[in-house]
Amino acid sequence: MTTEDTVEVYVLWPEGGTVICGRKRILNGNEDVRLYRAQVLGYSFPAIGSRVRLLRDQLSGGWVVS
């Protein structure tokens, strides 16, 4: 599921109070790899390799793990 304000990605590694996530798509033989830095709210970080949904923060324009 992907829209302007929502994207589903896989967690690659934690970094500070954020996680680095990635998405890889192959369409008609063209590879599209995107990395996202997302803020984690609360104390629990998602596990590396887990699939999460990111929401765009309307105020800052950054990504937040939902």
C-alpha positions in Angstrom: 0.0 0.0 0.0 1.5 3.3 -1.0 0.0 6.8 -1.2 1.5 10.3 -0.8 1.3 10.1 3.0 1.7 6.3 3.7 4.3 3.8 2.6 5.0 0.2 3.6 8.7 -0.6 4.0 11.1 -3.0 5.8 13.2 -1.9 8.8 17.0 -2.0 7.9 18.6 -0.7 11.1 18.1 1.7 14.0 19.9 5.0 14.1 19.6 7.3 17.1 15.9 7.9 17.8 15.0 6.8 14.2 15.0 3.8 12.0 16.3 3.5 8.5 13.8 1.7 6.3 13.9 0.6 2.6 11.7 -0.4 -0.2 12.7 -2.1 -3.4 10.4 -2.4 -6.5 11.1 -3.9 -9.9 8.8 -2.7 -12.6 9.3 -3.8 -16.3 12.9 -4.7 -15.5 13.7 -1.3 -13.8 14.8 -1.5 -10.2 13.7 1.3 -7.8 15.3 1.3 -4.4 14.3 4.0 -1.8 15.5 4.6 1.7 13.5 6.4 4.4 14.5 7.8 7.8 11.5 7.6 10.2 11.0 8.8 13.7 10.0 6.1 16.3 7.4 7.3 18.9 7.6 5.6 22.3 10.3 3.2 23.6 9.8 0.2 21.4 11.8 -0.1 18.2 10.5 -2.4 15.4 12.7 -5.5 14.8 15.2 -5.4 11.9 13.6 -7.0 8.9 10.1 -6.3 10.1 7.5 -4.7 7.7 6.1 -1.4 9.0 3.9 1.3 7.7 5.3 4.9 7.7 3.0 7.9 7.9 4.1 11.4 6.8 4.0 13.9 9.6 1.8 16.8 8.4 3.7 19.4 10.4 7.4 18.5 9.8 7.0 16.6 6.5 9.1 13.7 7.9 8.2 10.1 8.3 6.9 8.4 11.5 6.5 4.7 12.2 2.8 4.0 12.8 
